[in-house]
Amino acid sequence: MVLIKRVPMLEAIKIRTRPVLMTAFSVSAGMLPVALGSAIGLERLAPLGAVTIGGLIIGTLMTLIFIPIIFIKSFKSK
């Protein structure tokens, strides 16, 4: 039963990894000038840019690593 649930999960991870990483990278690259304070007129929003990039990194790691591990572990126990 565990193997039946694990194979589709691993296949879904392979399929979704690229789009999730591309989205996270593009948003992080777009927010980099704001986070560094080099965007004209947006110097006061530098902390917001840093928090946005940090939150995006944490969310990406949770989406790609933590949540699938929890899902697989929850089906192992049943």
Residue pairs with C-beta under 8 A, 6 or more apart in sequence:
1 75
1 78
2 75
2 76
5 72
5 75
6 72
6 75
9 68
9 71
9 72
13 64
13 68
16 64
17 64
20 60
20 63
20 64
21 60
21 64
24 56
24 57
24 59
24 60
27 52
27 56
28 53
28 56
28 57
31 49
31 52
31 53
31 56
32 49
32 53
33 39
33 42
33 49
34 42
34 45
34 46
34 48
34 49
34 52
35 46
35 49
35 50
35 52
35 53
36 46
36 49
37 43
37 46
39 45
42 49
